[in-house]
C-alpha cells in the first residue's frame, strides 16, 4: 500500500478518521473529570500551607483574600480557635482528596469506555474496508499483514489513546502543581519550569531511537503473523516436502529477531523513567539547596512554604516520569497507527467500483467490446478482445496457460475493471451497474474451491442465509452431494474443518456446485471445475454441472476438450486475443489451433 508513501501520514490521521462514528461524550466527560480531578488535587495542595503553618505554630489564624463573599468567611475564621481551624483544614483536605479520587475514577472509566469504543469501531471499519477492497489489492497484499493489522495494530491504537488520556491527566496535574509552586515562590518555579522544558527537549533525541525501535518491532510482528499464517495454511505442502525443520528454523530466526527488537524497545522505554527521576530529583535538590541559602535564610520563605515546595516537587517527579513513559509508548506505536490509517484510507488508493444501476436479469446478450486489460499497467493480458455471448448460450474458452481465459472470467463480475474497451450487459456498460447487484446474477465454480470451517448446511446455504433445509437438500441432490453427506456422522450438520479438509476434492467441488445451485444464478462461470479430479469424481461433478448449466448462460474455461465439445461456441485464445471461434466439428474441419489442441490431447490419451 502506497497511499501514504509521498505524504506526511500524520496529517491524515485526523480525529474524524480515527473517531468517525464513535460517541465522543465519554471522551468529553473523561476530559472534564480530569480537569476537576486536577483542580481538587491543586486545592488540596494549596491548603497544605495554612495547615502546616497551624500545625507548626507559625500561625494561629486562617486569612482569606478580602474580596466579595470571602470577607465574612475570613472574619468568622479569625474568631475560631486553633483546634477548630486544624479540624476544618483536615476536613477540607480530606474532602478534596475524596473528590479528586472520585473524578479520577470517573475519568478513567469514561476514557476506557471511549478507548474500547474506538478500538471496536476501528476494527469494524478496517474489516469493512478490507471486504470492500478490489481483487488487485489482495494481489499485492499479504493475508498475515492484514490479520496483524486487524488484531494487533488496532489494539495498539486503543492503548495509545489510553496513554494519551493518561498524559492529559498528568499534564493537568502538573499544571496544578506549577500553579501551587508559583504561589509559594515564583522565582524558584521559573527555574524548575525551565528545567522541565530543558529535560523534555533533551529527551527528544533519546525518543527518536525509541520511535525507530518501535517501527522495527511493528515490522517484525507483522512478518511473524505472515510466517505463521503462510506456514500453517500450507502445512500439507510442508509435510509432503519434509521441510518442517527448515520452517522451524525460519520461524525461530524471525521470533528471535522479534524478541531482540522488543527487548531493546522495552529497555529503552524502561530507561526513561529512572533517568527522568534522577535528573528531576537531582536538579530539584540542587535548587532547594540554593533556595535555602538565598531565600530561607533571608526570611523570604518560611518552613511551611519550604516543606510544601518539597512536597509538590517530590509529587511532580512520578507525574513527569509517567508523561515521559507515555511519550515513549506512543512513539513506539506510531508505526502501528500508520498501518491502521493506511487501512482506513484504502478507498483513496482503491476507489470503490462506480455504478448504481440495479441488474434485473440478462435479457439478450453479454458483449466484450475490444477489451484490453493489464494487471500491472504495462504488459497486456487481453488486447482487443471481442466476444458476444447470447442468453442461454454455452461458450467455452480454451487456450494455453497465460492466454487470458481466467482474466475474461474475472472481468465479467467486476473483480477487475477493464483497462480499455467495455463489457456490456444488454447494451449497458457493466461499469454503470451496481457490482453487488451484478454479482447476485453470476455463479462461479472454480478449480480452487473454498469451503468455510462450518457445517455442510452452512456452506451450502452461504449465498442464501434464509434457505430452508428442504432447499439445501434439493440443491445437494442436484449436485450429487446428498449421498455422501448422508453417510457423514452428523449429516448436514457435520463440520468440515478448515477449507473443508475433511472432504475429498470431488466432495468439496460438489458442495460448491450445490452452493451455486441454491443461489440459482442466470450467468454461470465454470473455471477448470473438474481439472484436478479423478475420473470417478469428475464424472459425478460433470453430471452435476450439466444440471447446473440447464437454462443458463454459461462461460466454460477448460483444458480438457472433452468437457467443451458440446458448447454452442468454442473460443480459442492465444496471448490475450481470439484466434478461432466456432463449434467443435467446424473447428476440427478448419485444422487450425483447436485442431492442434485436439490432436495433442488425443495422442496424450
FITIVEX-21580 format. One line per field, with one value per residue (C-alpha): residue number from 1; residue in three letters; y, z, x. Coordinates in steps of 0.02 Angstrom, whole numbers, plus 50000, padded with zeros to 5 digits. Layout:
<kezas>
resi: (NUM, ...)
resn: (ALA, ...)
Y: (Y, ...)
Z: (Z, ...)
X: (X, ...)
</kezas>
This chain:
<kezas>
resi: (1, 2, 3, 4, 5, 6, 7, 8, 9, 10, 11, 12, 13, 14, 15, 16, 17, 18, 19, 20, 21, 22, 23, 24, 25, 26, 27, 28, 29, 30, 31, 32, 33, 34, 35, 36, 37, 38, 39, 40, 41, 42, 43, 44, 45, 46, 47, 48, 49, 50, 51, 52, 53, 54, 55, 56, 57, 58, 59, 60, 61, 62, 63, 64, 65, 66, 67, 68, 69, 70, 71, 72, 73, 74, 75, 76, 77, 78, 79, 80, 81, 82, 83, 84, 85, 86, 87, 88, 89, 90, 91, 92, 93, 94, 95, 96, 97, 98, 99, 100, 101, 102, 103, 104, 105, 106, 107, 108, 109, 110, 111, 112, 113, 114, 115, 116, 117, 118, 119, 120, 121, 122, 123, 124, 125, 126, 127, 128, 129, 130, 131, 132, 133, 134, 135, 136, 137, 138, 139, 140, 141, 142, 143, 144, 145, 146, 147, 148, 149, 150, 151, 152, 153, 154, 155, 156, 157, 158, 159, 160, 161, 162, 163, 164, 165, 166, 167, 168, 169, 170, 171, 172, 173, 174, 175, 176, 177, 178, 179, 180, 181, 182, 183, 184, 185, 186, 187, 188, 189, 190, 191, 192, 193, 194, 195, 196, 197, 198, 199, 200, 201, 202, 203, 204, 205, 206, 207, 208, 209, 210, 211, 212, 213, 214, 215, 216, 217, 218, 219, 220, 221, 222, 223, 224, 225, 226, 227, 228, 229, 230, 231, 232, 233, 234, 235, 236, 237, 238, 239, 240, 241, 242, 243, 244, 245, 246, 247, 248, 249, 250, 251, 252, 253, 254, 255, 256, 257, 258, 259, 260, 261, 262, 263, 264, 265, 266, 267, 268, 269, 270, 271, 272, 273, 274, 275, 276, 277, 278, 279, 280, 281, 282, 283, 284, 285, 286, 287, 288, 289, 290, 291, 292, 293, 294, 295, 296, 297, 298, 299, 300, 301, 302, 303, 304, 305, 306, 307, 308, 309, 310, 311, 312, 313, 314, 315, 316, 317, 318, 319, 320, 321, 322, 323, 324, 325, 326, 327, 328, 329, 330, 331, 332, 333, 334, 335, 336, 337, 338, 339, 340, 341, 342, 343, 344, 345, 346, 347, 348, 349, 350, 351, 352, 353, 354, 355, 356, 357, 358, 359, 360, 361, 362, 363, 364, 365, 366, 367, 368, 369, 370, 371, 372, 373, 374, 375, 376, 377, 378, 379, 380, 381, 382, 383, 384, 385, 386, 387, 388, 389, 390, 391, 392, 393, 394, 395, 396, 397, 398, 399, 400, 401, 402, 403, 404, 405, 406, 407, 408, 409, 410, 411, 412, 413, 414, 415, 416, 417, 418, 419, 420, 421, 422, 423, 424, 425, 426, 427, 428, 429, 430, 431, 432, 433, 434, 435, 436, 437, 438, 439, 440, 441, 442, 443, 444, 445, 446, 447, 448, 449, 450, 451, 452, 453, 454, 455, 456, 457, 458, 459, 460, 461, 462, 463, 464, 465, 466, 467, 468, 469, 470, 471, 472, 473, 474, 475, 476, 477, 478, 479, 480, 481, 482, 483, 484, 485, 486, 487, 488, 489, 490, 491, 492, 493, 494, 495, 496, 497, 498, 499, 500, 501, 502, 503, 504, 505, 506, 507, 508, 509, 510, 511, 512, 513, 514, 515, 516, 517, 518, 519, 520, 521, 522, 523, 524, 525, 526, 527, 528, 529, 530, 531, 532, 533, 534, 535, 536, 537, 538, 539, 540, 541, 542, 543, 544, 545, 546, 547, 548, 549, 550, 551, 552, 553, 554, 555, 556, 557, 558, 559, 560, 561, 562, 563, 564, 565, 566, 567, 568, 569, 570, 571, 572, 573, 574, 575, 576, 577, 578, 579, 580, 581, 582, 583, 584, 585, 586, 587, 588, 589, 590, 591, 592, 593, 594, 595, 596, 597, 598, 599, 600, 601, 602, 603, 604, 605)
resn: (UNK, UNK, UNK, UNK, UNK, UNK, UNK, UNK, UNK, UNK, UNK, UNK, UNK, UNK, UNK, UNK, UNK, UNK, UNK, UNK, UNK, UNK, UNK, UNK, UNK, UNK, UNK, UNK, UNK, UNK, UNK, UNK, UNK, UNK, UNK, UNK, UNK, UNK, UNK, UNK, UNK, UNK, UNK, UNK, UNK, UNK, UNK, UNK, UNK, UNK, UNK, UNK, UNK, UNK, UNK, UNK, UNK, UNK, UNK, UNK, UNK, UNK, UNK, UNK, UNK, UNK, UNK, UNK, UNK, UNK, UNK, UNK, UNK, UNK, UNK, UNK, UNK, UNK, UNK, UNK, UNK, UNK, UNK, UNK, UNK, UNK, UNK, UNK, UNK, UNK, UNK, UNK, UNK, UNK, UNK, UNK, UNK, UNK, UNK, UNK, UNK, UNK, UNK, UNK, UNK, UNK, UNK, UNK, UNK, UNK, UNK, UNK, UNK, UNK, UNK, UNK, UNK, UNK, UNK, UNK, UNK, UNK, UNK, UNK, UNK, UNK, UNK, UNK, UNK, UNK, UNK, UNK, UNK, UNK, UNK, UNK, UNK, UNK, UNK, UNK, UNK, UNK, UNK, UNK, UNK, UNK, UNK, UNK, UNK, UNK, UNK, UNK, UNK, UNK, UNK, UNK, UNK, UNK, UNK, UNK, UNK, UNK, UNK, UNK, UNK, UNK, UNK, UNK, UNK, UNK, UNK, UNK, UNK, UNK, UNK, UNK, UNK, UNK, UNK, UNK, UNK, UNK, UNK, UNK, UNK, UNK, UNK, UNK, UNK, UNK, UNK, UNK, UNK, UNK, UNK, UNK, UNK, UNK, UNK, UNK, UNK, UNK, UNK, UNK, UNK, UNK, UNK, UNK, UNK, UNK, UNK, UNK, UNK, UNK, UNK, UNK, UNK, UNK, UNK, UNK, UNK, UNK, UNK, UNK, UNK, UNK, UNK, UNK, UNK, UNK, UNK, UNK, UNK, UNK, UNK, UNK, UNK, UNK, UNK, UNK, UNK, UNK, UNK, UNK, UNK, UNK, UNK, UNK, UNK, UNK, UNK, UNK, UNK, UNK, UNK, UNK, UNK, UNK, UNK, UNK, UNK, UNK, UNK, UNK, UNK, UNK, UNK, UNK, UNK, UNK, UNK, UNK, UNK, UNK, UNK, UNK, UNK, UNK, UNK, UNK, UNK, UNK, UNK, UNK, UNK, UNK, UNK, UNK, UNK, UNK, UNK, UNK, UNK, UNK, UNK, UNK, UNK, UNK, UNK, UNK, UNK, UNK, UNK, UNK, UNK, UNK, UNK, UNK, UNK, UNK, UNK, UNK, UNK, UNK, UNK, UNK, UNK, UNK, UNK, UNK, UNK, UNK, UNK, UNK, UNK, UNK, UNK, UNK, UNK, UNK, UNK, UNK, UNK, UNK, UNK, UNK, UNK, UNK, UNK, UNK, UNK, UNK, UNK, UNK, UNK, UNK, UNK, UNK, UNK, UNK, UNK, UNK, UNK, UNK, UNK, UNK, UNK, UNK, UNK, UNK, UNK, UNK, UNK, UNK, UNK, UNK, UNK, UNK, UNK, UNK, UNK, UNK, UNK, UNK, UNK, UNK, UNK, UNK, UNK, UNK, UNK, UNK, UNK, UNK, UNK, UNK, UNK, UNK, UNK, UNK, UNK, UNK, UNK, UNK, UNK, UNK, UNK, UNK, UNK, UNK, UNK, UNK, UNK, UNK, UNK, UNK, UNK, UNK, UNK, UNK, UNK, UNK, UNK, UNK, UNK, UNK, UNK, UNK, UNK, UNK, UNK, UNK, UNK, UNK, UNK, UNK, UNK, UNK, UNK, UNK, UNK, UNK, UNK, UNK, UNK, UNK, UNK, UNK, UNK, UNK, UNK, UNK, UNK, UNK, UNK, UNK, UNK, UNK, UNK, UNK, UNK, UNK, UNK, UNK, UNK, UNK, UNK, UNK, UNK, UNK, UNK, UNK, UNK, UNK, UNK, UNK, UNK, UNK, UNK, UNK, UNK, UNK, UNK, UNK, UNK, UNK, UNK, UNK, UNK, UNK, UNK, UNK, UNK, UNK, UNK, UNK, UNK, UNK, UNK, UNK, UNK, UNK, UNK, UNK, UNK, UNK, UNK, UNK, UNK, UNK, UNK, UNK, UNK, UNK, UNK, UNK, UNK, UNK, UNK, UNK, UNK, UNK, UNK, UNK, UNK, UNK, UNK, UNK, UNK, UNK, UNK, UNK, UNK, UNK, UNK, UNK, UNK, UNK, UNK, UNK, UNK, UNK, UNK, UNK, UNK, UNK, UNK, UNK, UNK, UNK, UNK, UNK, UNK, UNK, UNK, UNK, UNK, UNK, UNK, UNK, UNK, UNK, UNK, UNK, UNK, UNK, UNK, UNK, UNK, UNK, UNK, UNK, UNK, UNK, UNK, UNK, UNK, UNK, UNK, UNK, UNK, UNK, UNK, UNK, UNK, UNK, UNK, UNK, UNK, UNK, UNK, UNK, UNK, UNK, UNK, UNK, UNK, UNK, UNK, UNK, UNK, UNK, UNK, UNK, UNK, UNK, UNK, UNK, UNK, UNK, UNK, UNK, UNK, UNK, UNK)
Y: (50000, 50167, 50281, 50373, 50350, 50528, 50613, 50657, 50521, 50608, 50746, 50619, 50541, 50662, 50639, 50613, 50470, 50382, 50426, 50430, 50358, 50342, 50425, 50559, 50603, 50481, 50572, 50742, 50679, 50600, 50761, 50860, 50737, 50750, 50939, 50926, 50791, 50902, 51053, 50966, 50898, 51077, 51138, 51003, 51051, 51238, 51204, 51124, 51295, 51357, 51180, 51166, 51340, 51295, 51130, 51206, 51350, 51479, 51547, 51533, 51602, 51575, 51726, 51732, 51865, 52016, 52007, 51976, 51832, 51785, 51940, 51869, 51697, 51773, 51866, 51707, 51606, 51733, 51708, 51519, 51426, 51343, 51167, 51207, 51280, 51124, 51018, 51123, 51113, 50925, 50907, 51013, 50920, 50751, 50813, 50874, 50706, 50611, 50721, 50704, 50514, 50512, 50617, 50520, 50358, 50438, 50500, 50327, 50241, 50361, 50361, 50170, 50162, 50282, 50186, 50020, 50101, 50174, 50006, 49914, 50047, 50044, 49854, 49851, 49992, 49916, 49746, 49830, 49917, 49753, 49669, 49809, 49814, 49755, 49597, 49693, 49747, 49564, 49528, 49629, 49610, 49475, 49397, 49390, 49578, 49609, 49492, 49579, 49749, 49691, 49607, 49688, 49861, 49910, 49864, 49966, 50118, 50095, 50077, 50230, 50328, 50269, 50334, 50500, 50515, 50472, 50603, 50734, 50693, 50704, 50868, 50946, 50883, 50953, 51120, 51122, 51086, 51226, 51349, 51297, 51319, 51491, 51542, 51484, 51558, 51615, 51633, 51451, 51395, 51481, 51392, 51224, 51254, 51298, 51136, 51035, 51111, 51075, 50894, 50869, 50942, 50839, 50681, 50712, 50648, 50492, 50465, 50459, 50296, 50230, 50276, 50184, 50031, 50038, 50036, 49883, 49791, 49827, 49763, 49605, 49572, 49587, 49467, 49343, 49345, 49318, 49174, 49087, 49103, 49050, 48901, 48833, 48865, 48763, 48631, 48488, 48554, 48571, 48390, 48324, 48402, 48363, 48544, 48552, 48580, 48716, 48805, 48790, 48869, 49012, 49043, 49031, 49158, 49278, 49250, 49284, 49443, 49498, 49454, 49554, 49705, 49703, 49683, 49832, 49937, 49894, 49925, 50097, 50131, 50073, 50184, 50341, 50328, 50316, 50439, 50566, 50536, 50554, 50715, 50792, 50747, 50791, 50959, 50988, 50955, 51072, 51207, 51182, 51196, 51360, 51415, 51380, 51487, 51630, 51637, 51548, 51623, 51794, 51759, 51762, 51581, 51502, 51320, 51282, 51352, 51254, 51091, 51120, 51162, 51000, 50900, 50967, 50941, 50761, 50729, 50805, 50677, 50525, 50635, 50686, 50506, 50447, 50584, 50531, 50348, 50388, 50480, 50325, 50209, 50323, 50344, 50157, 50129, 50262, 50131, 50031, 50186, 50217, 50042, 50066, 50235, 50155, 50028, 50164, 50260, 50111, 50198, 50336, 50212, 50086, 50183, 50081, 50023, 50151, 50110, 50115, 50038, 49878, 49721, 49648, 49495, 49453, 49482, 49462, 49457, 49492, 49583, 49606, 49755, 49774, 49738, 49771, 49730, 49735, 49683, 49792, 49933, 49878, 49703, 49672, 49510, 49549, 49652, 49694, 49551, 49543, 49414, 49401, 49279, 49259, 49223, 49035, 49001, 48898, 48974, 48882, 48971, 48864, 48902, 48880, 48944, 49133, 49156, 49263, 49142, 49165, 49353, 49358, 49266, 49388, 49543, 49498, 49504, 49662, 49586, 49695, 49842, 49839, 49945, 49986, 49943, 49890, 49745, 49767, 49676, 49701, 49853, 49933, 49953, 49848, 49993, 50080, 49931, 49906, 49774, 49690, 49677, 49613, 49475, 49416, 49356, 49268, 49100, 49039, 48863, 48856, 48730, 48811, 48785, 48874, 48788, 48877, 48798, 48772, 48640, 48570, 48652, 48823, 48804, 48762, 48900, 49030, 49129, 49113, 49125, 49104, 48942, 48803, 48626, 48566, 48691, 48643, 48458, 48485, 48580, 48440, 48308, 48402, 48420, 48233, 48278, 48215, 48033, 48063, 48195, 48066, 47950, 48079, 48064, 48219, 48230, 48409, 48470, 48395, 48518, 48502, 48582, 48724, 48741, 48579, 48473, 48327, 48311, 48245, 48357, 48291, 48311, 48492, 48527, 48454, 48555, 48711, 48665, 48641, 48813, 48888, 48792, 48855, 49034, 48996, 49121, 49166, 49176, 49036, 49036, 48866, 48891, 48725, 48649, 48467, 48479, 48417, 48270, 48084, 48001, 47943, 48111, 48202, 48100, 48144, 48327, 48336, 48263, 48396, 48532, 48478, 48503, 48670, 48729, 48696, 48856, 48966, 49071, 48982, 49027, 48873, 48877, 48709, 48622, 48456, 48472, 48328, 48444, 48580, 48485, 48512, 48700, 48813, 48913, 48870, 49016, 48980, 49110, 49150, 49292, 49385, 49375, 49265, 49161, 49046, 49038, 48902, 48735, 48577, 48495, 48657, 48697, 48522, 48541, 48706, 48616, 48769, 48799, 48698, 48552, 48557, 48555, 48410, 48307, 48337, 48277, 48128, 48074, 48101, 47983)
Z: (50000, 49946, 49995, 50121, 50032, 49973, 50112, 50293, 50356, 50525, 50435, 50376, 50547, 50598, 50739, 50605, 50530, 50697, 50791, 50650, 50707, 50889, 51030, 51094, 51252, 51358, 51298, 51343, 51513, 51540, 51500, 51612, 51753, 51725, 51743, 51904, 51973, 51942, 52013, 52177, 52184, 52169, 52302, 52421, 52395, 52413, 52582, 52643, 52676, 52806, 52876, 52900, 52974, 53101, 53145, 53156, 53261, 53134, 53135, 53242, 53115, 52936, 52822, 52659, 52523, 52573, 52423, 52397, 52490, 52568, 52681, 52800, 52800, 52838, 52988, 53052, 53035, 53135, 53281, 53289, 53398, 53327, 53357, 53258, 53116, 53111, 53105, 52965, 52864, 52889, 52835, 52679, 52636, 52652, 52550, 52413, 52413, 52402, 52260, 52170, 52186, 52127, 51973, 51936, 51938, 51829, 51706, 51697, 51671, 51535, 51441, 51449, 51377, 51239, 51205, 51187, 51076, 50962, 50954, 50910, 50781, 50700, 50691, 50610, 50488, 50443, 50412, 50306, 50204, 50177, 50125, 50001, 49931, 49750, 49696, 49642, 49823, 49875, 49728, 49815, 50000, 50124, 50223, 50378, 50370, 50357, 50504, 50607, 50570, 50625, 50784, 50846, 50770, 50803, 50986, 50993, 50932, 51076, 51203, 51130, 51157, 51338, 51356, 51278, 51403, 51544, 51479, 51479, 51660, 51707, 51613, 51702, 51869, 51828, 51784, 51954, 52039, 51944, 51995, 52177, 52161, 52084, 52236, 52352, 52253, 52075, 52061, 52104, 51998, 51843, 51868, 51886, 51733, 51632, 51695, 51643, 51469, 51453, 51508, 51390, 51244, 51285, 51292, 51113, 51043, 51150, 51099, 50915, 50944, 51030, 50878, 50762, 50876, 50878, 50687, 50685, 50814, 50713, 50552, 50637, 50720, 50550, 50475, 50615, 50578, 50393, 50428, 50547, 50429, 50273, 50355, 50438, 50283, 50181, 50314, 50192, 50070, 50214, 50266, 50087, 50058, 50234, 50268, 50449, 50512, 50383, 50427, 50613, 50583, 50483, 50617, 50758, 50672, 50648, 50826, 50896, 50794, 50862, 51039, 51023, 50946, 51075, 51217, 51152, 51136, 51312, 51383, 51302, 51373, 51547, 51550, 51527, 51698, 51814, 51703, 51720, 51907, 51929, 51830, 51909, 52089, 52072, 51996, 52121, 52271, 52200, 52178, 52355, 52423, 52331, 52390, 52571, 52558, 52458, 52514, 52679, 52772, 52712, 52780, 52610, 52632, 52793, 52848, 52795, 52621, 52604, 52659, 52536, 52398, 52430, 52440, 52274, 52193, 52252, 52193, 52024, 51992, 51960, 51856, 51744, 51740, 51681, 51548, 51476, 51485, 51388, 51257, 51239, 51218, 51095, 50988, 50992, 50920, 50784, 50652, 50704, 50695, 50521, 50464, 50532, 50445, 50281, 50300, 50336, 50183, 50064, 49965, 49922, 49829, 49783, 49744, 49757, 49589, 49524, 49453, 49538, 49412, 49475, 49369, 49328, 49238, 49070, 48926, 48768, 48770, 48852, 48740, 48760, 48650, 48607, 48788, 48844, 49017, 49113, 49293, 49314, 49195, 49073, 48998, 48922, 48965, 48848, 48691, 48579, 48645, 48556, 48603, 48605, 48723, 48690, 48829, 48860, 48761, 48823, 48770, 48802, 48817, 48783, 48760, 48837, 49012, 49012, 48862, 48967, 48991, 49180, 49159, 49049, 49185, 49317, 49219, 49199, 49388, 49400, 49509, 49400, 49288, 49103, 49051, 48882, 48786, 48876, 48932, 48911, 48980, 48866, 48794, 48964, 49013, 49170, 49247, 49261, 49354, 49541, 49568, 49711, 49606, 49457, 49559, 49625, 49448, 49424, 49494, 49491, 49511, 49501, 49522, 49686, 49787, 49954, 50093, 50259, 50427, 50464, 50440, 50271, 50287, 50321, 50174, 50051, 50118, 50121, 49975, 50036, 50228, 50243, 50145, 50215, 50248, 50101, 49982, 50041, 50022, 49846, 49795, 49866, 49770, 49605, 49641, 49676, 49854, 49956, 49957, 50034, 50153, 50223, 50261, 50369, 50560, 50580, 50405, 50352, 50524, 50504, 50524, 50377, 50451, 50387, 50197, 50200, 50244, 50298, 50123, 49963, 49813, 49724, 49879, 49900, 49717, 49729, 49887, 49789, 49649, 49775, 49846, 49672, 49627, 49783, 49731, 49557, 49455, 49275, 49220, 49263, 49254, 49262, 49282, 49267, 49381, 49350, 49303, 49470, 49496, 49467, 49335, 49454, 49542, 49376, 49311, 49464, 49456, 49268, 49289, 49421, 49308, 49165, 49280, 49336, 49154, 49111, 49056, 49100, 49008, 49035, 49010, 49025, 49045, 49023, 48964, 48932, 48765, 48809, 48929, 48799, 48638, 48666, 48689, 48572, 48538, 48568, 48579, 48557, 48637, 48619, 48706, 48753, 48581, 48496, 48357, 48320, 48356, 48308, 48351, 48385, 48215, 48122, 48210, 48181, 47997, 47992, 48054, 48150, 48331, 48400, 48286, 48355, 48535, 48494, 48414, 48561, 48687, 48578, 48568, 48757, 48791)
X: (50000, 50072, 49929, 50038, 50204, 50226, 50129, 50157, 50043, 50022, 49925, 49797, 49768, 49631, 49504, 49371, 49472, 49503, 49344, 49217, 49051, 49104, 49006, 49126, 49030, 49131, 49287, 49217, 49158, 49328, 49420, 49302, 49331, 49520, 49510, 49408, 49523, 49675, 49582, 49542, 49719, 49782, 49659, 49718, 49899, 49861, 49778, 49938, 50018, 49891, 49878, 50066, 50076, 49942, 50024, 50198, 50129, 50186, 50008, 49852, 49727, 49674, 49672, 49574, 49578, 49473, 49356, 49170, 49092, 49259, 49257, 49127, 49208, 49378, 49307, 49223, 49384, 49483, 49362, 49389, 49513, 49667, 49596, 49439, 49543, 49653, 49496, 49422, 49582, 49587, 49405, 49429, 49589, 49502, 49354, 49472, 49562, 49396, 49333, 49499, 49488, 49307, 49339, 49499, 49397, 49263, 49394, 49474, 49306, 49249, 49414, 49420, 49244, 49295, 49455, 49363, 49230, 49364, 49455, 49294, 49245, 49418, 49417, 49245, 49283, 49451, 49370, 49235, 49371, 49462, 49299, 49265, 49441, 49456, 49547, 49702, 49728, 49740, 49855, 49992, 49946, 49991, 49850, 49960, 49987, 49800, 49767, 49901, 49825, 49652, 49710, 49870, 49884, 49703, 49726, 49886, 49788, 49665, 49804, 49891, 49730, 49733, 49911, 49859, 49716, 49836, 49958, 49820, 49780, 49963, 49986, 49837, 49903, 50074, 49993, 49906, 50072, 50158, 50022, 50047, 50235, 50209, 50108, 50247, 50393, 50382, 50571, 50605, 50459, 50526, 50691, 50603, 50492, 50647, 50725, 50571, 50573, 50759, 50740, 50591, 50688, 50842, 50735, 50676, 50840, 50828, 50647, 50694, 50786, 50629, 50523, 50643, 50641, 50451, 50447, 50561, 50454, 50296, 50375, 50439, 50270, 50189, 50317, 50284, 50097, 50132, 50251, 50130, 49982, 50076, 50160, 50003, 49896, 50020, 50051, 50016, 50146, 50269, 50240, 50246, 50417, 50477, 50528, 50468, 50646, 50677, 50514, 50553, 50724, 50647, 50517, 50644, 50757, 50612, 50550, 50723, 50738, 50569, 50624, 50785, 50698, 50559, 50685, 50782, 50624, 50564, 50738, 50741, 50567, 50617, 50772, 50668, 50582, 50734, 50827, 50687, 50678, 50866, 50878, 50723, 50763, 50947, 50908, 50767, 50879, 51009, 50877, 50814, 50990, 51012, 50840, 50885, 51040, 50965, 50783, 50754, 50900, 50842, 50667, 50583, 50521, 50458, 50473, 50294, 50322, 50484, 50400, 50258, 50380, 50474, 50311, 50248, 50417, 50426, 50247, 50291, 50428, 50314, 50199, 50345, 50401, 50230, 50224, 50391, 50342, 50184, 50288, 50396, 50248, 50158, 50313, 50342, 50167, 50166, 50205, 50052, 49943, 50010, 49960, 49784, 49774, 49827, 49688, 49560, 49618, 49608, 49471, 49597, 49707, 49572, 49411, 49253, 49183, 49060, 48891, 48723, 48603, 48519, 48528, 48357, 48421, 48500, 48380, 48483, 48674, 48841, 48966, 49154, 49198, 49383, 49427, 49604, 49670, 49833, 49866, 50021, 49980, 50115, 50103, 49932, 49843, 49697, 49712, 49565, 49459, 49289, 49157, 48968, 48882, 48696, 48572, 48559, 48718, 48866, 49032, 49195, 49363, 49516, 49699, 49870, 49909, 49925, 49811, 49691, 49546, 49529, 49551, 49396, 49300, 49364, 49315, 49132, 49089, 49197, 49331, 49442, 49399, 49442, 49591, 49514, 49357, 49198, 49091, 48904, 48753, 48603, 48692, 48731, 48913, 48938, 49035, 48866, 48792, 48794, 48930, 48836, 48678, 48778, 48863, 48696, 48659, 48826, 48881, 49061, 49127, 49316, 49455, 49509, 49350, 49344, 49247, 49219, 49259, 49075, 48941, 48894, 48723, 48801, 48920, 48781, 48668, 48809, 48739, 48560, 48562, 48373, 48370, 48261, 48326, 48220, 48301, 48476, 48437, 48368, 48525, 48634, 48534, 48556, 48742, 48765, 48816, 48668, 48725, 48896, 48826, 48704, 48849, 48939, 48922, 48814, 48745, 48714, 48771, 48945, 49088, 49207, 49363, 49471, 49450, 49347, 49498, 49387, 49314, 49391, 49420, 49267, 49159, 49215, 49179, 49003, 48973, 49024, 48904, 48763, 48801, 48790, 48632, 48544, 48577, 48508, 48612, 48569, 48751, 48872, 49062, 49149, 49336, 49430, 49297, 49348, 49532, 49602, 49483, 49498, 49389, 49253, 49240, 49247, 49100, 48995, 49044, 49018, 48843, 48805, 48875, 48761, 48612, 48683, 48704, 48522, 48432, 48581, 48708, 48874, 49056, 49167, 49356, 49440, 49597, 49510, 49423, 49307, 49216, 49183, 49143, 48955, 48972, 48873, 49030, 49213, 49335, 49520, 49634, 49819, 49911, 49752, 49673, 49543, 49619, 49470, 49284, 49161, 49081, 49180, 49158, 49182, 49345, 49413, 49374, 49471, 49629, 49685, 49733, 49587, 49631, 49810, 49746, 49631, 49770, 49888, 49759, 49712, 49894, 49915, 49769)
</kezas>
